[in-house]
Amino acid sequence: MSAPEAPRAAQLRFYETAEVHPQNGTLLGFWLYLMSDCLIFASLFAVYGVVGRRYAGGPTGAELFELPLVALNTTFLLLSSITYGFAMLEMQKARTSQTQLWLAITGLLGAAFLCIEMYEFAHLVHEGAGPQRSAFLSSFFTLVGTHGLHVTVGIVWLITLMVQVGKYGLIPENKRRLMCLSMFWHFLDVVWIGVFTFVYLMGVLP
């Protein structure tokens, strides 16, 4: 390698390294964020485990929960995780339009999940089973509501990324962002499975 080419080669290696390190740093930082979110939900599950049977003479989970409706809601969220997986597969094949299509379907399923959850909350409040009624309902609304807030943030994030992909295509930065959202979305599915099992299924037991 000639003398003029050596600095150029070193510069290219520097730019290659600069592209890799931020990506790895972003993914690592996002994993750390997910771990902190795990602690939040673990705390909420622990609180519900302590006060989830303190009804204060009010209605119990068996009297309030509509399992068929909750099962439908769970199906929407689990399907959204599958459709996001399809979006990631299309992203790996650099198919922008197909990626956008699966992302849109994912967003619609997530919105359907939120609509049913808001209907459930409104119905409970209308029946006089609001969060102030008992410790059980306070912990229920806090846990389920916090998960719903995360899903809302995920949908806003998804729409933002769809705009970015539509404008700039599947550039490395957008792929990295889609990967982070994928981890976040699947994490919310895992948390919801815990909510469905620990809160709803166990809640209808005598």
Buried (B, 14 or more C-beta within 10 A) or exposed (E): EEEEEEEEEEEEEEEEEEEEEEBEEBBEEBEEBBEEBEEEBEEBBEBBEEBBEEBEEBBBBEEBBEBEBBEEBBEBBBBBBBBBBBBBEBBEEEBBEBBBBBBBBBBBBBBBBBEBBEEBBEEBBEEEBBBEBBBBBBBBBBBBBBBBEBBBEBBEBBEEBBEBBEEEEBEEBBBBBBBBBBBBBBBBBEBBEBBBEBBBBEBBEE
